Amino acid sequence: MIFSWIIKIALWALAGFAASKIMKGRPDGLLSNILLGLVGGVVGNLLFSLIGLDSINGVGNIIVSVIGACAVLFCVKKCSRNNSDK
């Protein structure tokens, strides 16, 4: 039980780190990467379910989480640019 949570947290951190590198974000630390990976997993699963796709294994879950985290970072960057112009 505890080991599966450790694995999940490590995968979320990996997904958040990969997304921050892909989107050329600044490194914010381990906790930020874990949260970004977690939110990215939720967003990625939502986006993929809208188009009728599903991930079936660990590698698929990481890819979905990275894509979702990239989408989250993209939205955050767009919103922060719009707010800084006002």
DRENSE-195284 format. One record per residue (C-alpha): z negated, x negated, y negated; residue in one letter; residue number from 1. Coordinates in pm, 1 decimal. Layout:
<lummis>
LUMMI         zz         xx         yy   aa     i
LUMMI          Z          X          Y    A   NUM
...
</lummis>
This chain:
<lummis>
LUMMI         zz         xx         yy   aa     i
LUMMI        0.0        0.0        0.0    M     1
LUMMI     -103.3     -258.7     -257.9    I     2
LUMMI      168.9     -495.2     -140.8    F     3
LUMMI      438.9     -233.6     -204.5    S     4
LUMMI      312.0     -188.6     -561.3    W     5
LUMMI      320.0     -563.6     -617.6    I     6
LUMMI      681.0     -568.8     -497.6    I     7
LUMMI      772.7     -274.5     -723.6    K     8
LUMMI      615.2     -438.4    -1028.0    I     9
LUMMI      795.0     -764.9     -953.3    A    10
LUMMI     1127.7     -582.2     -922.5    L    11
LUMMI     1067.2     -396.4    -1249.1    W    12
LUMMI      991.0     -726.9    -1420.0    A    13
LUMMI     1308.0     -878.2    -1275.2    L    14
LUMMI     1517.6     -581.6    -1391.6    A    15
LUMMI     1366.6     -592.9    -1741.2    G    16
LUMMI     1419.6     -967.8    -1767.0    F    17
LUMMI     1781.0     -940.2    -1649.0    A    18
LUMMI     1853.6     -659.4    -1894.6    A    19
LUMMI     1703.2     -852.4    -2185.6    S    20
LUMMI     1923.4    -1150.4    -2097.1    K    21
LUMMI     2235.7     -934.9    -2059.9    I    22
LUMMI     2174.2     -757.1    -2390.8    M    23
LUMMI     2073.4    -1085.8    -2557.2    K    24
LUMMI     1733.5     -956.3    -2655.2    G    25
LUMMI     1440.0    -1172.8    -2745.7    R    26
LUMMI     1196.1    -1247.8    -2464.7    P    27
LUMMI      889.0    -1033.0    -2520.8    D    28
LUMMI      684.1    -1127.9    -2218.2    G    29
LUMMI      598.6    -1011.7    -1871.6    L    30
LUMMI      444.0     -676.5    -1963.1    L    31
LUMMI      743.1     -580.9    -2178.0    S    32
LUMMI      981.2     -673.6    -1897.0    N    33
LUMMI      782.0     -464.7    -1647.6    I    34
LUMMI      782.1     -161.8    -1879.2    L    35
LUMMI     1149.2     -207.4    -1962.1    L    36
LUMMI     1234.1     -226.9    -1591.5    G    37
LUMMI     1026.5       82.6    -1517.6    L    38
LUMMI     1184.1      287.5    -1795.7    V    39
LUMMI     1523.0      143.0    -1704.6    G    40
LUMMI     1479.4      259.2    -1346.3    G    41
LUMMI     1405.2      612.5    -1458.9    V    42
LUMMI     1693.7      617.5    -1707.5    V    43
LUMMI     1930.9      452.6    -1461.4    G    44
LUMMI     1847.1      699.9    -1185.4    N    45
LUMMI     1899.3      986.9    -1430.1    L    46
LUMMI     2235.7      850.6    -1545.8    L    47
LUMMI     2354.9      781.1    -1193.2    F    48
LUMMI     2245.0     1125.6    -1070.5    S    49
LUMMI     2444.7     1287.0    -1351.8    L    50
LUMMI     2762.7     1130.2    -1215.8    I    51
LUMMI     2669.4     1198.7     -854.2    G    52
LUMMI     2570.4      849.5     -737.8    L    53
LUMMI     2251.2      732.2     -570.9    D    54
LUMMI     2107.4      393.3     -476.0    S    55
LUMMI     2001.7      361.1     -114.5    I    56
LUMMI     1845.5       14.9      -86.7    N    57
LUMMI     1648.7     -243.1     -284.4    G    58
LUMMI     1953.4     -418.6     -428.1    V    59
LUMMI     2095.1      -85.5     -542.4    G    60
LUMMI     1765.0        2.6     -706.5    N    61
LUMMI     1762.5     -325.8     -896.3    I    62
LUMMI     2120.5     -272.3    -1016.1    I    63
LUMMI     2041.6       83.4    -1126.7    V    64
LUMMI     1726.5      -38.4    -1305.8    S    65
LUMMI     1914.4     -315.7    -1485.0    V    66
LUMMI     2187.7      -74.1    -1598.6    I    67
LUMMI     1927.6      175.3    -1715.5    G    68
LUMMI     1728.8      -93.9    -1896.6    A    69
LUMMI     2048.5     -212.2    -2068.6    C    70
LUMMI     2108.7      146.0    -2181.7    A    71
LUMMI     1753.0      165.8    -2316.1    V    72
LUMMI     1790.8     -164.1    -2503.1    L    73
LUMMI     2125.8      -49.9    -2645.4    F    74
LUMMI     1968.7      271.1    -2777.7    C    75
LUMMI     1670.1       84.7    -2921.3    V    76
LUMMI     1899.0     -160.0    -3102.7    K    77
LUMMI     2110.6      123.4    -3245.0    K    78
LUMMI     1805.5      317.8    -3361.8    C    79
LUMMI     1640.3       14.9    -3519.0    S    80
LUMMI     1956.7      -72.8    -3712.5    R    81
LUMMI     1986.9      280.9    -3846.2    N    82
LUMMI     1622.0      285.7    -3955.2    N    83
LUMMI     1647.0      -52.9    -4127.7    S    84
LUMMI     1935.8       70.6    -4344.2    D    85
LUMMI     1723.8      345.5    -4502.7    K    86
</lummis>
